[in-house]
Amino acid sequence: MAEVESASQRLSERRPLSPHLDIYKMMLTMVMSGLHRISGMALYAGTLLLAWYFIAAASGPRAFATVNWVYGSIPGRLVLLGFTWALFNHLLGGVRHAIWDAGYMFDPKGRELAVRATLVGSIALTLVFWVLAYAYR
């Protein structure tokens, strides 16, 4: 009995309690899953920026000019660019998950295509949005 306990104890000391990142090979689907979660959190901060914009617009010309100055600065535009990308990334990630929920693209090639389409699509939509925004200002 003592031999069985010591053998199982040795075995449990060598392996982790549950698989984690050091066990799995890093794949694009894992990275995009993390980015989907991060972009979702970034949308909360972006919603506060949007609320600040609307509150300033309702508060009067001085408050609105302040918000426009902040958003028009280089750091402000970089934050807005990041917010735009987070919005499109999260949107396309949701579409990807809806496709998977419907039972499609579960094979390795399909999963890889879906995550690549999400990444490329979110970057492309962000660029198109900003080009159009600058073209029609």
PyMOL commands that set and color helices and strands:
alter all, ss='L'
color gray80, all
select helices_A, chain A and resi 2-14+28-59+61-72+74-101+108-135
alter helices_A, ss='H'
color red, helices_A
deselect
rebuild
show_as cartoon
